[in-house]
Amino acid sequence: MPRGRPNLGPKLVLIQKKGWRAPLYYIRWSEDGQSRERATGTGDRGAADQAFAHWLLERGRSIDEPARSGPRYPAEAAIAEMLAIYGAKRAPELTDPQRIGYAIKRLLEWWGDRRVDAIRPETCRQYRRARLRAGVKELTAGRELIVLRAAVNYAVKNGYLISAPFVELPPRQPGRDRWLTRNEAARLLWESRREPKARLHLPLFVLIALYTGARRGAILGLRWSQVDLVNGRIDFNEPGRPRTNKRRPIIPIPRGLRFFLARRQAAAKANCPWVINYEGERVGNIKRSLREACLRAELPGVTAHTFRHTAGTWLAQAGVSLYEIAGWLGHSNERTTELYAHHSPDYFDAAKRAMERKGKAPYG
């Protein structure tokens, strides 16, 4: 690890100048030994974060590739450079480049101007501890380290690095077993209709999530062109969206959901392509309205992902095979077994019968 105070890379700073009514956030970075600044045009931290993430990606696209005769050793290459290359060349091809931009921003703040050979298990653990002290969840810190690992691996595959160091990730967290009972789901649906601004889109979001188990992003990005009410099919794969490990299935529409979708489509504006919309515009986030509905329904700890786990649990409790549950949710068979096998009425039934069979039990 380098001695002295490291260059922490680009960062957001809040600046108040004489004559201004309110302070504004600026992006500040060092280039050719000089400090540089760029205004974000806003004093709101959330909006400034978005502007910063967008700037990181755009700056990465404008960076000329370093002059080199071939791939470099980790001690010769800066982490910031590898992150910039990844943000410029790979992130735009992924489903959520903005999220990659956020992760790159956080990584730059801590790794600064260190070289790639500074990435070791101990420094990865130091990064995790620093993020936890900042109030970030372990899962979020792990996702940021996944971006770091992807960046150095991309650099190796594309001839920028000779080898990639090992990026230690946090231990895999066990899946949370929080799911809704039918009564809890009914209570939440009732409360989701009480907020005037959310009553047109939040109940439908909850219904789609409970019936299909689809991920939040897949539901919010769902277009009417993906909903075939005539043949009763939903294709959760957005047009032009690259396929990832998070598979999105094509599933039949359950009868109850089909009724609500038909009503919503009949009432939708003619030029609105989005299933989940507010006054014809796409709904980008339902966290706040969902949180408030859950508070009114007295359902602590419920998030949008809880609906996905609820759908899988209900299917398992109904005796649906784990293979079909995996297909319905777009899960791997291994993950489905881990999450839902113990909810099945036939869980280990064959093993139990074998152990109880006369003459076969170990103590019979």
C-alpha contacts under 8 A as a table, 3 or more apart, distances in Angstrom:
res1	aa1	res2	aa2	distance
1	M	114	R	7.67
1	M	118	A	6.04
2	P	6	P	7.41
2	P	114	R	7.17
3	R	6	P	7.66
6	P	112	G	6.20
6	P	113	D	6.52
6	P	114	R	7.68
7	N	112	G	5.24
7	N	113	D	5.57
8	L	11	K	7.64
8	L	108	L	6.69
8	L	109	E	5.22
8	L	110	W	6.35
8	L	111	W	6.91
8	L	112	G	3.97
8	L	113	D	6.68
9	G	29	W	5.91
9	G	30	S	6.94
9	G	80	A	7.83
9	G	108	L	5.74
9	G	109	E	5.99
9	G	112	G	4.91
9	G	113	D	6.62
10	P	27	I	6.65
10	P	28	R	5.54
10	P	29	W	4.27
10	P	30	S	7.22
10	P	105	K	7.72
10	P	108	L	7.03
10	P	109	E	7.04
11	K	27	I	5.66
11	K	28	R	5.48
11	K	29	W	6.56
11	K	105	K	7.74
11	K	109	E	6.71
12	L	25	Y	6.30
12	L	26	Y	5.64
12	L	27	I	4.75
12	L	28	R	6.24
12	L	48	A	7.80
12	L	49	D	7.98
12	L	52	F	7.52
13	V	25	Y	5.51
13	V	26	Y	5.34
13	V	27	I	6.43
13	V	28	R	6.85
14	L	23	P	6.32
14	L	24	L	5.62
14	L	25	Y	4.40
14	L	26	Y	6.28
14	L	43	G	7.61
15	I	23	P	5.30
15	I	24	L	5.49
15	I	25	Y	6.09
15	I	26	Y	6.91
16	Q	20	W	6.78
16	Q	22	A	6.69
16	Q	23	P	4.22
16	Q	24	L	6.58
17	K	20	W	5.69
17	K	23	P	7.09
20	W	23	P	6.86
22	A	43	G	7.25
23	P	43	G	5.89
24	L	39	A	7.52
24	L	40	T	7.37
24	L	41	G	6.47
24	L	42	T	5.33
24	L	43	G	4.24
24	L	44	D	7.84
25	Y	39	A	6.47
25	Y	40	T	5.83
25	Y	41	G	7.02
25	Y	42	T	6.06
25	Y	43	G	5.49
25	Y	44	D	7.72
25	Y	45	R	7.57
25	Y	48	A	6.38
26	Y	37	E	6.26
26	Y	38	R	5.45
26	Y	39	A	4.41
26	Y	40	T	5.53
26	Y	41	G	7.87
27	I	37	E	5.43
27	I	38	R	5.03
27	I	39	A	6.24
27	I	40	T	6.92
27	I	52	F	6.89
28	R	35	S	7.01
28	R	36	R	5.61
28	R	37	E	4.40
28	R	38	R	6.55
29	W	35	S	5.80
29	W	36	R	5.36
29	W	37	E	6.48
30	S	33	G	6.16
30	S	34	Q	5.44
30	S	35	S	4.47
30	S	36	R	5.87
31	E	34	Q	5.31
31	E	35	S	6.38
31	E	36	R	6.89
40	T	48	A	6.00
40	T	51	A	6.14
40	T	52	F	7.50
41	G	48	A	7.96
42	T	45	R	7.89
42	T	47	A	6.81
42	T	48	A	6.23
43	G	47	A	7.92
43	G	48	A	7.12
44	D	47	A	5.42
44	D	48	A	6.04
45	R	48	A	4.91
45	R	49	D	6.05
46	G	49	D	5.14
46	G	50	Q	6.48
47	A	50	Q	5.12
47	A	51	A	6.28
48	A	51	A	4.99
48	A	52	F	6.04
49	D	52	F	5.00
49	D	53	A	6.16
49	D	102	Y	7.55
50	Q	53	A	5.18
50	Q	54	H	6.19
50	Q	98	Q	7.78
50	Q	102	Y	7.78
51	A	54	H	5.12
51	A	55	W	6.05
52	F	55	W	4.99
52	F	56	L	6.21
52	F	105	K	7.61
53	A	56	L	5.19
53	A	57	L	6.52
53	A	98	Q	6.45
53	A	101	G	4.44
53	A	102	Y	5.28
53	A	104	I	7.85
53	A	105	K	6.56
54	H	57	L	5.30
54	H	58	E	6.19
54	H	98	Q	6.91
54	H	101	G	6.65
55	W	58	E	5.05
55	W	59	R	5.78
56	L	59	R	5.15
56	L	60	G	6.07
56	L	84	A	7.37
56	L	87	G	7.49
56	L	101	G	6.37
56	L	104	I	7.79
56	L	105	K	7.36
57	L	60	G	5.10
57	L	61	R	6.43
57	L	84	A	7.32
57	L	87	G	5.36
57	L	88	A	5.61
57	L	101	G	6.22
58	E	61	R	5.13
58	E	62	S	6.49
58	E	88	A	7.00
59	R	62	S	5.14
59	R	63	I	6.32
59	R	84	A	7.67
59	R	88	A	7.70
60	G	63	I	5.29
60	G	84	A	4.65
60	G	85	I	5.99
60	G	87	G	6.05
60	G	88	A	4.57
61	R	84	A	7.91
61	R	85	I	7.62
61	R	87	G	7.69
61	R	88	A	4.42
61	R	89	K	7.05
63	I	84	A	7.94
68	R	71	P	7.29
70	G	159	G	6.85
70	G	160	Y	7.14
71	P	156	V	7.78
71	P	159	G	5.08
71	P	160	Y	4.45
71	P	161	L	4.58
71	P	162	I	5.26
72	R	76	E	6.07
72	R	77	A	6.56
72	R	160	Y	6.19
72	R	161	L	4.79
72	R	162	I	5.53
73	Y	76	E	5.39
73	Y	77	A	6.78
73	Y	161	L	5.92
73	Y	162	I	5.40
73	Y	163	S	6.85
74	P	77	A	5.45
74	P	78	A	7.95
74	P	115	R	6.71
74	P	116	V	4.76
74	P	117	D	4.84
74	P	161	L	6.58
74	P	162	I	7.25
74	P	163	S	6.86
74	P	164	A	7.21
74	P	165	P	7.73
75	A	78	A	7.95
75	A	115	R	5.70
75	A	116	V	6.03
75	A	117	D	5.06
75	A	118	A	7.95
76	E	115	R	6.76
76	E	116	V	7.67
77	A	81	E	7.24
77	A	82	M	7.61
77	A	115	R	5.56
77	A	116	V	5.89
77	A	161	L	7.64
78	A	81	E	5.26
78	A	82	M	6.60
78	A	113	D	6.33
78	A	114	R	5.97
78	A	115	R	4.24
78	A	116	V	5.69
79	I	82	M	5.18
79	I	83	L	6.20
79	I	111	W	7.37
79	I	112	G	7.88
79	I	113	D	6.88
79	I	114	R	6.14
79	I	115	R	5.39
79	I	116	V	5.06
80	A	83	L	5.10
80	A	84	A	6.11
80	A	108	L	6.38
80	A	111	W	7.90
80	A	112	G	7.02
80	A	113	D	6.48
80	A	114	R	7.82
81	E	84	A	5.03
81	E	85	I	6.21
82	M	85	I	5.16
82	M	86	Y	6.17
82	M	151	A	6.08
82	M	152	V	6.36
82	M	155	A	6.53
83	L	86	Y	5.07
83	L	87	G	5.99
83	L	104	I	6.55
83	L	148	L	7.16
83	L	151	A	5.68
83	L	152	V	7.77
84	A	87	G	5.02
84	A	88	A	6.05
85	I	88	A	5.14
85	I	89	K	5.91
85	I	90	R	7.74
85	I	151	A	7.84
85	I	155	A	7.88
86	Y	89	K	5.41
86	Y	90	R	5.15
86	Y	91	A	6.31
86	Y	151	A	5.28
86	Y	154	Y	6.92
86	Y	155	A	7.57
87	G	90	R	5.96
87	G	91	A	4.90
87	G	92	P	7.35
87	G	97	P	7.88
87	G	100	I	7.11
87	G	101	G	6.90
87	G	104	I	7.70
88	A	91	A	6.34
88	A	92	P	6.95
89	K	92	P	6.69
89	K	93	E	7.76
90	R	93	E	5.57
90	R	94	L	6.99
91	A	94	L	5.28
91	A	96	D	7.69
91	A	97	P	5.00
91	A	100	I	6.48
92	P	95	T	7.83
92	P	96	D	7.95
92	P	97	P	5.49
93	E	97	P	7.65
93	E	242	P	7.42
94	L	97	P	5.96
94	L	242	P	6.77
95	T	241	R	6.53
95	T	242	P	6.59
96	D	99	R	5.54
96	D	100	I	6.80
97	P	100	I	4.95
97	P	101	G	6.24
98	Q	101	G	4.96
98	Q	102	Y	6.42
99	R	102	Y	5.09
99	R	103	A	6.33
100	I	103	A	5.11
100	I	104	I	6.14
100	I	147	V	7.01
101	G	104	I	5.11
101	G	105	K	6.18
102	Y	105	K	5.12
102	Y	106	R	6.46
103	A	106	R	5.23
103	A	107	L	6.14
103	A	143	R	7.77
103	A	144	E	5.05
103	A	147	V	6.83
104	I	107	L	5.03
104	I	108	L	6.04
104	I	144	E	7.48
104	I	147	V	7.42
104	I	148	L	7.83
105	K	108	L	5.29
105	K	109	E	6.37
106	R	109	E	5.18
106	R	110	W	6.79
106	R	144	E	7.63
107	L	110	W	5.52
107	L	111	W	5.96
107	L	112	G	7.91
107	L	144	E	6.98
107	L	145	L	7.96
107	L	148	L	7.54
108	L	111	W	5.29
108	L	112	G	5.19
109	E	112	G	5.81
110	W	127	Y	7.17
111	W	114	R	5.89
114	R	118	A	6.35
115	R	118	A	5.63
115	R	119	I	7.92
116	V	119	I	5.76
116	V	165	P	7.45
117	D	120	R	7.40
117	D	165	P	6.82
118	A	123	T	7.25
119	I	123	T	6.09
119	I	124	C	6.73
119	I	165	P	6.32
119	I	166	F	7.25
119	I	167	V	6.66
120	R	123	T	5.31
120	R	124	C	6.15
120	R	165	P	6.96
120	R	166	F	6.46
120	R	167	V	6.51
120	R	168	E	7.39
121	P	124	C	5.12
121	P	125	R	6.23
121	P	166	F	7.17
121	P	167	V	6.43
121	P	168	E	5.16
122	E	125	R	5.05
122	E	126	Q	6.20
123	T	126	Q	4.80
123	T	127	Y	6.13
124	C	127	Y	5.04
124	C	128	R	6.31
124	C	145	L	7.66
124	C	167	V	6.71
124	C	168	E	5.95
124	C	169	L	7.46
125	R	128	R	5.03
125	R	129	R	6.20
125	R	168	E	7.48
126	Q	129	R	5.13
126	Q	130	A	6.15
127	Y	130	A	5.12
127	Y	131	R	6.23
128	R	131	R	5.17
128	R	132	L	6.15
128	R	138	E	7.31
128	R	141	A	5.83
128	R	142	G	7.52
128	R	170	P	7.91
129	R	132	L	5.05
129	R	133	R	6.17
130	A	133	R	5.14
130	A	134	A	6.35
131	R	134	A	4.95
131	R	135	G	6.62
131	R	136	V	5.45
131	R	137	K	7.77
131	R	141	A	6.32
132	L	135	G	5.15
132	L	136	V	4.95
132	L	137	K	6.20
132	L	138	E	6.65
132	L	141	A	7.64
133	R	136	V	7.25
136	V	140	T	6.50
136	V	141	A	6.81
137	K	140	T	5.31
137	K	141	A	6.47
138	E	141	A	5.19
138	E	142	G	6.13
138	E	170	P	7.33
139	L	142	G	5.05
139	L	143	R	6.28
139	L	170	P	7.94
139	L	173	Q	7.93
140	T	143	R	5.09
140	T	144	E	6.36
141	A	144	E	5.14
141	A	145	L	6.37
142	G	145	L	5.09
142	G	146	I	6.21
142	G	169	L	5.82
142	G	170	P	5.74
143	R	146	I	4.91
143	R	147	V	6.51
144	E	147	V	5.17
144	E	148	L	6.53
145	L	148	L	4.86
145	L	149	R	6.16
145	L	167	V	7.18
145	L	168	E	7.84
145	L	169	L	6.47
146	I	149	R	5.03
146	I	150	A	6.06
146	I	167	V	7.99
146	I	169	L	7.22
147	V	150	A	4.98
147	V	151	A	6.07
148	L	151	A	5.12
148	L	152	V	6.49
148	L	167	V	7.58
149	R	152	V	5.48
149	R	153	N	6.13
149	R	166	F	7.74
149	R	167	V	5.68
150	A	153	N	5.13
150	A	154	Y	5.91
151	A	154	Y	5.11
151	A	155	A	6.22
152	V	155	A	4.95
152	V	156	V	6.38
152	V	161	L	7.62
152	V	164	A	5.63
152	V	165	P	7.65
153	N	156	V	5.15
153	N	157	K	6.30
153	N	164	A	5.86
154	Y	157	K	5.13
154	Y	158	N	6.11
155	A	158	N	5.27
155	A	159	G	6.12
155	A	160	Y	4.81
155	A	161	L	5.45
155	A	164	A	7.98
156	V	159	G	5.35
156	V	160	Y	5.74
156	V	161	L	4.60
156	V	162	I	5.93
156	V	163	S	5.89
156	V	164	A	6.36
157	K	160	Y	7.78
158	N	161	L	7.95
159	G	162	I	7.16
161	L	164	A	6.97
175	G	339	L	6.74
177	D	309	H	7.63
177	D	339	L	7.75
178	R	301	G	7.94
178	R	302	V	7.64
178	R	306	T	6.48
178	R	309	H	7.40
178	R	310	T	7.73
179	W	306	T	5.82
179	W	307	F	7.09
179	W	309	H	5.97
179	W	310	T	4.56
179	W	313	T	7.22
180	L	183	N	7.85
180	L	184	E	5.61
180	L	185	A	5.89
180	L	306	T	7.55
180	L	307	F	7.50
180	L	310	T	5.70
181	T	184	E	5.11
181	T	185	A	6.20
181	T	310	T	7.98
182	R	185	A	5.11
182	R	186	A	6.20
183	N	186	A	5.10
183	N	187	R	6.17
184	E	187	R	5.03
184	E	188	L	6.18
184	E	297	A	7.97
184	E	299	L	7.66
185	A	188	L	5.15
185	A	189	L	6.20
186	A	189	L	5.15
186	A	190	W	6.25
187	R	190	W	5.16
187	R	191	E	6.33
187	R	297	A	5.99
188	L	191	E	5.10
188	L	192	S	6.00
188	L	293	A	6.57
188	L	294	C	6.36
188	L	297	A	5.55
188	L	299	L	7.95
189	L	192	S	5.05
189	L	193	R	6.71
189	L	203	P	5.83
189	L	206	V	7.16
190	W	193	R	5.67
190	W	194	R	7.27
191	E	194	R	5.40
191	E	195	E	7.88
191	E	293	A	5.44
191	E	294	C	7.67
191	E	296	R	6.46
191	E	297	A	6.13
192	S	195	E	6.61
192	S	198	A	7.23
192	S	199	R	6.19
192	S	202	L	6.13
192	S	203	P	5.63
192	S	289	S	7.90
192	S	290	L	7.31
192	S	293	A	5.22
193	R	196	P	7.49
193	R	198	A	7.13
193	R	199	R	4.35
193	R	200	L	7.60
193	R	202	L	7.50
193	R	203	P	6.35
194	R	199	R	6.34
195	E	198	A	5.43
195	E	199	R	5.61
195	E	289	S	7.94
196	P	199	R	5.50
196	P	200	L	7.97
197	K	200	L	7.24
197	K	278	Y	7.97
198	A	201	H	5.60
198	A	202	L	5.35
198	A	203	P	7.95
198	A	278	Y	7.96
198	A	289	S	6.53
199	R	202	L	5.78
199	R	203	P	6.34
200	L	203	P	6.88
200	L	204	L	7.35
200	L	278	Y	7.26
201	H	204	L	5.41
201	H	205	F	6.18
201	H	276	I	5.56
201	H	277	N	6.17
201	H	278	Y	6.68
202	L	205	F	5.01
202	L	206	V	6.23
202	L	286	I	7.26
202	L	289	S	7.42
202	L	290	L	7.25
203	P	206	V	5.14
203	P	207	L	6.20
204	L	207	L	5.05
204	L	208	I	6.13
204	L	260	F	7.54
204	L	261	L	7.98
204	L	276	I	7.37
205	F	208	I	5.28
205	F	209	A	6.10
205	F	219	I	7.04
205	F	220	L	7.89
205	F	276	I	6.76
206	V	209	A	5.08
206	V	210	L	6.07
206	V	307	F	7.42
207	L	210	L	5.19
207	L	211	Y	6.01
207	L	257	L	6.89
208	I	211	Y	5.27
208	I	212	T	5.79
208	I	213	G	7.49
208	I	214	A	7.55
208	I	219	I	7.40
208	I	257	L	6.87
209	A	212	T	5.44
209	A	213	G	4.92
209	A	214	A	5.54
209	A	215	R	7.30
209	A	216	R	7.65
209	A	219	I	7.42
209	A	304	A	7.86
209	A	307	F	5.61
209	A	308	R	6.26
209	A	311	A	7.72
210	L	213	G	5.57
210	L	307	F	5.25
210	L	308	R	6.58
210	L	310	T	6.76
210	L	311	A	5.37
211	Y	254	P	7.03
211	Y	257	L	6.89
211	Y	311	A	6.45
212	T	251	I	7.94
212	T	308	R	7.66
212	T	311	A	6.80
212	T	328	W	7.31
212	T	329	L	7.32
213	G	307	F	6.32
213	G	308	R	4.00
213	G	309	H	7.09
213	G	310	T	7.54
213	G	311	A	5.12
213	G	312	G	6.85
213	G	328	W	7.70
213	G	329	L	5.86
214	A	218	A	6.36
214	A	219	I	6.54
214	A	236	F	7.90
214	A	248	R	7.76
214	A	308	R	6.13
214	A	329	L	6.48
215	R	218	A	5.34
215	R	219	I	6.45
215	R	304	A	7.85
215	R	305	H	6.82
215	R	308	R	6.68
216	R	219	I	5.28
216	R	220	L	6.20
216	R	304	A	6.28
216	R	305	H	7.10
217	G	220	L	5.20
217	G	221	G	5.96
218	A	221	G	5.21
218	A	222	L	6.06
218	A	236	F	6.01
218	A	237	N	7.55
218	A	238	E	7.81
218	A	248	R	7.73
219	I	222	L	5.10
219	I	236	F	7.55
219	I	276	I	7.43
220	L	274	W	7.96
220	L	275	V	7.68
220	L	276	I	5.88
220	L	282	R	7.55
220	L	283	V	6.56
220	L	284	G	6.81
220	L	285	N	7.80
221	G	238	E	7.06
221	G	274	W	7.15
221	G	276	I	7.87
221	G	282	R	8.00
222	L	226	Q	6.73
222	L	236	F	6.63
222	L	238	E	6.93
222	L	274	W	6.12
222	L	275	V	5.83
222	L	276	I	7.24
223	R	226	Q	5.44
223	R	227	V	7.08
223	R	238	E	7.73
223	R	273	P	5.30
223	R	274	W	4.54
223	R	275	V	5.44
224	W	227	V	5.12
224	W	228	D	7.91
224	W	265	Q	7.76
224	W	273	P	5.69
224	W	274	W	6.12
224	W	275	V	5.76
225	S	228	D	7.30
225	S	273	P	7.37
226	Q	234	I	5.87
226	Q	235	D	5.19
226	Q	236	F	6.85
226	Q	237	N	7.83
226	Q	238	E	7.56
227	V	232	G	7.80
227	V	233	R	6.19
227	V	234	I	4.74
227	V	235	D	6.59
228	D	231	N	5.71
228	D	232	G	5.51
228	D	233	R	5.08
228	D	234	I	6.18
229	L	232	G	4.67
229	L	233	R	6.59
229	L	253	I	7.96
229	L	258	R	6.99
229	L	262	A	7.20
232	G	252	P	5.54
232	G	253	I	5.14
232	G	258	R	7.43
233	R	250	I	6.85
233	R	251	I	5.68
233	R	252	P	4.40
233	R	253	I	5.35
234	I	250	I	5.61
234	I	251	I	5.53
234	I	252	P	6.28
234	I	253	I	6.37
235	D	238	E	7.80
235	D	248	R	7.82
235	D	249	P	6.51
235	D	250	I	4.35
235	D	251	I	6.72
236	F	248	R	5.53
236	F	249	P	6.05
236	F	250	I	6.19
237	N	241	R	6.85
237	N	248	R	5.78
237	N	249	P	7.26
237	N	250	I	7.78
238	E	241	R	5.36
243	R	246	K	7.83
243	R	247	R	7.09
244	T	247	R	6.24
246	K	330	G	7.07
246	K	331	H	7.61
247	R	330	G	4.98
247	R	331	H	7.05
248	R	329	L	7.59
248	R	330	G	5.49
249	P	327	G	6.95
249	P	328	W	6.52
249	P	329	L	6.93
249	P	330	G	5.57
251	I	328	W	6.62
253	I	257	L	6.55
253	I	258	R	5.87
254	P	257	L	5.47
254	P	258	R	6.10
255	R	258	R	5.06
255	R	259	F	6.54
256	G	259	F	5.48
256	G	260	F	6.93
257	L	260	F	5.27
257	L	261	L	6.14
258	R	261	L	5.11
258	R	262	A	6.08
259	F	262	A	5.28
259	F	263	R	6.40
260	F	263	R	5.15
260	F	264	R	6.16
261	L	264	R	5.07
261	L	265	Q	6.00
262	A	265	Q	5.14
262	A	266	A	6.17
263	R	266	A	5.23
263	R	267	A	6.42
264	R	267	A	5.18
264	R	268	A	6.04
264	R	275	V	7.93
265	Q	268	A	5.03
265	Q	275	V	7.60
268	A	272	C	6.88
268	A	280	G	7.60
269	K	272	C	5.35
269	K	280	G	6.35
271	N	280	G	7.84
272	C	280	G	5.27
272	C	281	E	7.14
274	W	277	N	5.74
274	W	280	G	7.62
274	W	281	E	7.44
274	W	282	R	5.93
276	I	282	R	6.45
276	I	283	V	6.20
277	N	280	G	5.56
277	N	281	E	5.17
277	N	282	R	4.54
277	N	283	V	5.12
278	Y	281	E	5.23
278	Y	282	R	6.42
278	Y	283	V	6.18
283	V	286	I	7.29
285	N	288	R	7.79
286	I	289	S	5.55
286	I	290	L	5.84
287	K	290	L	5.23
287	K	291	R	5.91
287	K	303	T	7.82
287	K	304	A	7.79
288	R	291	R	5.12
288	R	292	E	6.26
289	S	292	E	5.22
289	S	293	A	6.20
290	L	293	A	5.08
290	L	294	C	6.10
290	L	303	T	7.57
290	L	304	A	7.83
291	R	294	C	5.12
291	R	295	L	6.24
291	R	302	V	7.89
291	R	303	T	7.52
292	E	295	L	5.05
292	E	296	R	6.34
293	A	296	R	5.17
293	A	297	A	6.15
294	C	297	A	4.93
294	C	298	E	5.91
294	C	299	L	5.06
294	C	300	P	6.70
294	C	302	V	6.91
295	L	298	E	4.95
295	L	299	L	6.14
295	L	300	P	6.82
296	R	299	L	7.82
299	L	302	V	6.27
302	V	305	H	7.91
302	V	306	T	5.78
303	T	306	T	5.25
303	T	307	F	7.47
304	A	307	F	5.75
304	A	308	R	7.43
305	H	308	R	5.22
305	H	309	H	6.57
306	T	309	H	5.13
306	T	310	T	5.99
307	F	310	T	4.83
307	F	311	A	6.15
308	R	311	A	5.24
308	R	312	G	6.47
308	R	329	L	7.85
309	H	312	G	5.18
309	H	313	T	6.09
310	T	313	T	5.03
310	T	314	W	6.07
311	A	314	W	5.24
311	A	315	L	6.25
312	G	315	L	5.19
312	G	316	A	6.23
312	G	325	I	6.47
312	G	329	L	7.37
312	G	340	Y	6.68
313	T	316	A	5.10
313	T	317	Q	6.09
313	T	340	Y	5.97
313	T	343	H	6.30
314	W	317	Q	5.08
314	W	318	A	6.18
315	L	318	A	5.11
315	L	319	G	6.64
315	L	320	V	5.49
315	L	325	I	6.81
316	A	319	G	5.23
316	A	320	V	5.35
316	A	321	S	7.07
316	A	322	L	7.19
316	A	325	I	7.44
316	A	340	Y	6.17
316	A	341	A	7.02
316	A	343	H	5.55
316	A	344	S	4.63
316	A	345	P	7.61
317	Q	320	V	7.46
317	Q	343	H	5.44
317	Q	344	S	4.92
317	Q	345	P	6.16
318	A	344	S	7.29
318	A	345	P	7.69
319	G	344	S	5.75
319	G	345	P	6.15
319	G	346	D	7.18
320	V	324	E	6.68
320	V	325	I	6.79
320	V	344	S	7.81
321	S	324	E	5.35
321	S	325	I	6.36
322	L	325	I	4.95
322	L	326	A	6.09
322	L	333	N	7.19
322	L	336	T	6.48
322	L	337	T	6.54
322	L	340	Y	7.59
322	L	341	A	7.02
323	Y	326	A	5.21
323	Y	327	G	6.45
323	Y	333	N	6.43
324	E	327	G	5.06
324	E	328	W	6.09
325	I	328	W	5.04
325	I	329	L	6.13
325	I	331	H	7.93
325	I	336	T	7.13
326	A	329	L	5.37
326	A	330	G	5.66
326	A	331	H	4.66
326	A	332	S	6.00
326	A	333	N	5.71
326	A	336	T	5.72
327	G	330	G	5.12
327	G	331	H	6.53
328	W	331	H	7.87
331	H	335	R	6.43
331	H	336	T	6.20
332	S	335	R	5.33
332	S	336	T	6.23
333	N	336	T	5.08
333	N	337	T	6.16
334	E	337	T	5.27
334	E	338	E	6.31
335	R	338	E	5.05
335	R	339	L	6.25
336	T	339	L	5.25
336	T	340	Y	5.77
336	T	341	A	7.23
337	T	340	Y	5.55
337	T	341	A	4.89
338	E	341	A	6.43
339	L	342	H	7.59
340	Y	343	H	5.38
340	Y	344	S	6.93
341	A	344	S	5.46
341	A	347	Y	6.01
342	H	345	P	7.98
342	H	347	Y	5.62
343	H	347	Y	7.12
344	S	347	Y	5.12
346	D	349	D	4.94
346	D	350	A	7.84
348	F	351	A	5.21
348	F	352	K	6.09
349	D	352	K	5.04
349	D	353	R	6.19
350	A	353	R	5.16
350	A	354	A	6.15
351	A	354	A	5.08
351	A	355	M	6.25
352	K	355	M	5.21
352	K	356	E	6.26
353	R	356	E	5.01
353	R	357	R	6.02
354	A	357	R	5.18
354	A	360	K	7.05
354	A	361	A	7.27
355	M	360	K	6.49
355	M	361	A	4.70
355	M	362	P	7.39
356	E	360	K	7.32
356	E	361	A	5.70
357	R	360	K	5.48
357	R	361	A	6.10
358	K	361	A	6.46
358	K	364	G	6.52
359	G	364	G	6.00
360	K	364	G	6.93
361	A	364	G	4.95
